Amino acid sequence: MRRMLTVVLVAALAVVVLCAGYVGHVAVRSSRPVALPSPTGRFAVGRVAYDWTDAGRTDPLAPRPGTARELSVWLWYPVSRADARRGHRAGYAPGAWSQLHFPGPVGLAESSFDKLRTHAREGVPVANGRFPVVVLEPGLGFAAPQYTAIAENLASHGYLVAGVTPTYSANHSVVHGRAVEATDAGNPNDLEGTSARATAEANRIVAVWAADARFAARRVAALDRSGGQVDLRGHVDAGRVAYVGHSFGGAASLEACRTDIACAGAVDLDGKEFGPVVHAGLRAPLMILGSENSCVTGTCSATSDQDRGDLAVARSLLRAGTGEEYAYSITGARHFNFTDYGAYYLARPLRALLALGPIDGHRALTVQNAYLVAFLDHAVHGSARPLLTASRSTSFPEVRALSRRVPPSP
């Protein structure tokens, strides 16, 4: 009996030592500096944050009836390399935005936001030139800062990127200096279902988000006249707007493009489509970039009612459209690989719980950034599209071209 007790105590002590050692390892790793993927464009990047109120729209997601819709919009913009040296590096999630960390002890299992190295600078002037607007919308529960890698890269290629955090749908936002959490109206629990009620709820929220995106595009355009915190007078090409979104934000981006005559193109990053656009389609160019075997691309091996529903919706969208269409999937990627989560440290137990695939996180962002730039440069500027039309890219073998509709050559 004494020998058995000794064995148990030794085993328990070993477990305690191993756990303590692992906790120490996690603490060290999470405190190490981590750089987000470097932007690939010719410009450096600046960043400024705005809090805007849409006084003409009552917020249906707010807990208090009659409240005007308020939004936090982060703007990433092109900067000359020389001017970039004059500013200070922008924090990843400064101030109250730090609450984007997972709550409690779980938050210790991810990179410290203070250690995340962005590439944007604050307090620097915009580069010479006029730049098209790209409105970037996050997935449900997410906030614009969590797409910094995508935003910085697009800005480095000459786009004004307005990242909209959907108030009361994001788990956490900061508007006019106050922290704002999600409400049941803005982030219901049953949006993932296949029921008619779930679809109706999703359509309702997509309409709000699409209106957010169009409002943000208008406000950025107004900066061409008023300047703002950074003097953008004469630098905004308001006649060319594109909408890009991840997950639920992808659906909202498509719907925003449908109703904006200035829309030059829209991108859906692994998001099931909702709203009238599903049956009306788009006249503007469209790109869907999905995770591995994602049915939202219109091609997948459907194994569940959810898959079959997503597949039918995507095919309806693609059939209804009259503009150019491109659909791809990224082998090894899962849903969260379209966010910054893949780029920084997450302890193994936490990483296993998130929708992150086996593809290297930086690589996944590199792949999608290349396709985003190729699509937007073509849709907005009319550039050539060799990457978009290639059946297989030697530079990006992870990408599967699933379908496309392109105009005939002149």
Buried (B, 14 or more C-beta within 10 A) or exposed (E): EEEEEEEEEEEEEEEEEEEEEEBEEBEEBBEEEBEBBEBEBEBBBBBBBBEBBBEEEEBBBBEEEEBEBBBBBBBBBBBBEEBBEEBEEBBBBBEBBBBBBBEEEEBBBBBBBEBBEBBBBBBBBBBEEBBBBBBBBBBBBBBBBBBBBBBBBBBBBBBBBBBBBBBBBBBBBBBEEEEBBBBEBBBBEEBEBEEEEBBEBBBBBBBBBBBBBBBBBBBBBBBBEEEBEBEBEEBBBBEBBBBBBBBBBBBBBBBBBBBBEBBBBBBBBBBBBBBBBBEBBBBBBBBBBBBBBBBBBBBBEBEEEBBBBBBBBBBBBBEBBEBBBBBBBBBBBBBBBBBBBBBBBBBEEBBEEBBBBEBBBBBBBBBBBBBBBBBBBBBBEEEEBEBBEBEEBEEBEBBBBBBBBBEEEE
